[in-house]
Amino acid sequence: MANGSVFVLGATGQIGRAAVGALAADGWHVRAASRSAGRDTNWPEDVRAVAVDREDDAALAAALGDGCDVLLDCVAYGQGHAKQLLGLADRVGSAVVISSGAVYEDDTGRSFDTQGEPDGFPAYPVPIPESYRTVAPSDLTYGTRKVALERELLAAGDRLPTTLLRAGAVHGPHSRLPRELYFLKRALDGRPVRVLSWRGESRFHTIHVDNLAELVRLAAARPGSRVLNAGDPEALSVAEISAAVDAVTGVKSDVVLVDGAPPEPGIGETPWSVARPVVLDMSAAERELGYRSVTGYAESLPRTVEWLAGELAGRDWREAFPLMAGTGSDGGIFDYAAEDAWLNATRAKAT
């Protein structure tokens, strides 16, 4: 059992909640920092909640006080945050920082940033090793900011050993952008059909928050300057994810497979629909940390569905998940009228 101290930034977010719980269960003395100084009901009583705005350097330094053995940063973006952490290096033994699989760039320069262009989705190796090329660092996009963060911290590994975890599509309770809502709401609405582009074969590697928390726990106990991918034991296809949600909700839907891209904006365009697979190589985490997943996608799904259903109870989905309301086509991700019109037109052509 570990018995050092951990300071967690972004403790009340989806990743932070799970990580605080895993670290506390492992015997770490945890200070859980967030703007609200909130608490998760599953945390042990000895977890200390701390109010701090991480954008306020002086306030963060004051909250950190004499320091900690490990600092976990769940909300770090860009070179500025890296410099902020390095400014505290004399009071921090090591760090674990959440990065993203969005950093990768293929051999022709395509990345998540070019996916809106014609044939702009990257062609990555399957699986993607951590040594694969990344986008250039800058402040322009989510992916480029994460690369800037990574490079600044890795360059200062002698001052602050940092494990950077390149997370896949995070899932589980407490998400502000729950991808599973796409299929769950259709099941709850009695929607009988699932239209899937790319023949439902798209694979966008997921990671459950408990698996990410396990990687955090292992990295905290094994300080080092490294980058590691973070993914579930399997990278399921969209069709498999759709079937898993149906199984949990006890419904059976008709699946309509579309060859290639979504035929119209919003039709068959799920949150996991990608033109080419995005699969993370997990062998380095297994080798360097002894990582073994603690759950799988289907195994974890009932708890996610239960949480989502609770959040939706008595509320419009846009109220429950306002960030999700801004995704998808102009008609939104639940434009059943547009979907029916396309289905009817497609069936008419086939007769």
N, C-alpha and C positions, 0 to 999 in steps of 0.2 A: 504493500500500500504506500502510495506517495503521501507526503505530509508537508509539502511546500505551499507557497501562496501563488494564487493566480488572480490576475486582474482582467476582467472580460469587458471589452468595449462592444456595445450593441447587444447587450445581454437579453433584452426583451424582444428581439426579433426572432424570426423563425429558427435561424441557425443558433443564435445565442442561447435561447431557451434550452434546447437539447444539449448543447455543449456544457452549459453550467451544470445541468443535472448529471451528466456523465463524469465531469471533473470532480464534483462534490462526492459522488458515489465512490470515486477512486481514492478519496481521502485528502484531496486538496482543500486548502482554505481559500474559499472563493469570494471575491468582491465582484458583484454583478453591476456594472455601470451602464446607465442609460439616461436619456434626458428626463424621464419620468421617475426614475428610481423605482420602477415597478418590480413586481415579483411574479413568478410562475407558481401556481398552486402545488406543483409537483416538486419544487425545490425543497431541500432540507431547511430546517429553521435556522441553521448556523450560516447559511449563505447570506452575506451582507449586501444589501442593495445600496447603490451609490448613485446620486444624481450628478450628471455632468454632461455638458455639451462638448463633444469631441472637437468641434471647430474652434473652441476657445482654448488656446494653448496653455494659458496660465491656469485656467480652471482644471484642465486635465492634469497638469503637473501637480497642482494642489491635491487633487483627488488621489493621485497615485502615491503621494506622500513619500515615505521612505523607500518605496519601490515594491517589487515582487519578483518571484523566481521566474514566472512565466506571464507574458502578456498575450492574450488572445484578442485579435482585432477582427471582428466580423463585418465591419463597415468601413474598410479602408479602400480608398479610390485615388489613384494618381500619385504623382511624385511628391506633392505637398504633404499628404498623409505619411508617406514614407519618411520624409525629412522630420516630420513631427515626432514619429516613433524613434528615430535615431537621436533626436534631441534628448530623449529620455533614457538612452542606452546605458548610462552610468548607474541607473537604478533598476534595470531590468536584466534578468539573467539570460532569457531567451524569449523568442516570440513565435507565435503561430498566427498566420494571416490568411484570410480567405481570399483566394483569387478566383479565376474562372476559366473554363474551357474555351471561352470566347476569344482567348488570346491567339489561337492558332491561325496560321495563314498557309494556304497550299502552295505548291511549287510554281503556280502561275500568278500568285499575288492575290488570289481570292480568299475572302474571309467572311465572317458574319456581317461585316460592314458592306460587302458588295452583293449580298444576297438579293437585293431588290433590282439588280441590273440583269439584263438578258444573259442567261447562263452564268449568273454571278455566284451561285452557291459553290463553295469550295469542294474540291475532291481530295479528301484527307486519306492517308493510309488507314487501314483497319487492322489493328487498333492504332491510335495515335500515341506515340511515346512522348515523354516529356522533352526529349531532345529535338523534337520536330520544330521547324521554324515558326516564328510568331510575327505578328504585325509590328510595325515600327512604333516605338513609344511616342506618345503625344497626349495632349489634353482634349483631343477631338471627339473620341467615342469611348464607350464603355470598355471595349477591348483594348484600345490603345492606352487608356488610363491605367488599366490593370497591368499592362506590360511595363509602363513607366514605374509603377509601384514596385513590381517584382525586381526590376533591374537596379533600382536605387537600394533596395534592401539587400539583395544578393551581393552587391559591390561592397557593402559594409558588413559582411558576414563575420569579420574578425571582431567587430565592435558589438554586434547584436546578431547572434545566430538566429536565423529565421527560417521556419518551414512554411512555404507557400503552398496552399492546397487549391489546385485548379478544379473547381467543382463543376459537375455536369448540371443537368436540369434538376434543381432541388425540389423535393416533394415531401409531403407530410403535413401535420397540423400547423396552424398559425402562419400559413403563407398569405401574403397580400396579393399574389398573382397565382392562384392555384390552378394549374393546368387541368387537373382532374375535373374541375367544374364543367369543362366542355362536354364530357360524356355524362357526368352525374346529373346535370340539369336536364339533359335530354331523357334520361331514364326517369327522373322524377316527374317530368312533364308528360310521360307516356308517349314520347316521340318514338315511332316504330322503326326508324331507319337511321343508319350511320353511313354517311358518304365519306369515303376515304380516298384522297388523292394518292398518287404514286403507288396504287394498288395496295395501300395499307402496309407497305413494306418499309416505310421510313423508320430509321432508328436514330434516336436522339438520346444519348446515354443519360440516364437519370441517376440521382443519388438521394436516398432517403436521409432526412436530417439525423437519424440515429446512427447511420453509417458514417456520415460526416463528423458527428460528435465522437465516434470511436476513433477516427483518424486524428482528431484534435487531441484526444486523450493519450494516444500512443505517442504523438509528436511532442506533447508536453513533457513526457517522461524521457524522451530521447532527443535532446537539443541538437540542432545541426543547421547548416545553411544549405537548403535544398528546395527543389520544386517537385511536387508530387501530384499526380492526377487523383481525382476523387469521384468514384462511380460505384453504382450498385454492382452486385455480382453478375447480372445479366443486363444487356442492352436490348430491351424488348422492342418489338415493332409496334407501330401505331395500332395495327389490327389486334395484337396481343393485349395492348393496354385497354382498348375498347372492350374486348371480351372479358378482361379482368374486372372492369367496372360493372359490366352487365352481371357478372357472376355474383359480385358482392350485393348488388341491388335486387337480385332475383328476377331480372327481366331477360328477354331474348329479343334481340333486334335483327332486322334485315340489314346486311352489309352490302353496300354498293361500292364496288371498286372502280376507281377511275385510273385509266392509263395516263401516267404523266402528271403534270402540274394541275392545280385546281382549275377547272374549266371556266369558272367565273370567280371574281373576288368573293371570298367568304364561303364558297362551295367546296366542301372537302378539305378545308384549310384548318387542320387541327393545330394545337400548340406544339405538336411534335413533328409536324409534316415538313420534311426536308427532302431535297432532291437527291442527296447522297448521304450515306451514313456518317454519323458522328459518334464514334466509339472510342472510349478512352482506355489506354493500356494501364492496367492496375498492377502489373508485375513489380514495378519499383516500390510501391507502397507495401506490397507483401514482403518483398526482400528486405527493405530498409527498416520497416517498422514492425514486421510480423503481423501486418494487417489481415484480418479476416472479417468479412461483413457480419453484422449482427442481425440483419434482416434482409429480405428480398422484396421486390416490388409487390407481387401479389400478396405476400404474407403481411406486409405493412398496410395494405390498402383499406381493410375494414376500419381501422382507427382513423385514417384520413377521411374516409367517406362519412363516418360518424361525426367528426368535427365539422366538416363542410355542411352536412345536413343541419346541424345545430346552428351554425352561423346563418343559414338561409331561412330558418324557421320564423315565420311571421314577417319576413322582410323581402323586398324586391332584391334581386341579385345585384343590381347596380348599387344599391345602398350598402349591401354587405361587402361587396368587393369593387369599390369605385375605380381602382386602377385597372381591373379586368375589363371594365366597361369601355375603356378607351382602346382596346385591342380589336383586331379583326377588320373586316371591311366597313364601309360606311353604314351598312345596315346592322352591324354588330355581329357577335359570334353566335347569336341565336336567332338569326333571320330565317325563321321557318318558312315564311311566305316565299322568299326568294329560292330557298332550297326546293320547295314543292314545285314551283314554276319550272325550275331546271329539270327536276325528275319527270314531270309530266311531259315536257318537251322532248326529253331523251327517250321516254317510253313511246311517245307518238312516232318518233323517227324509226323506232325499231319494229313497228307494226306495218 
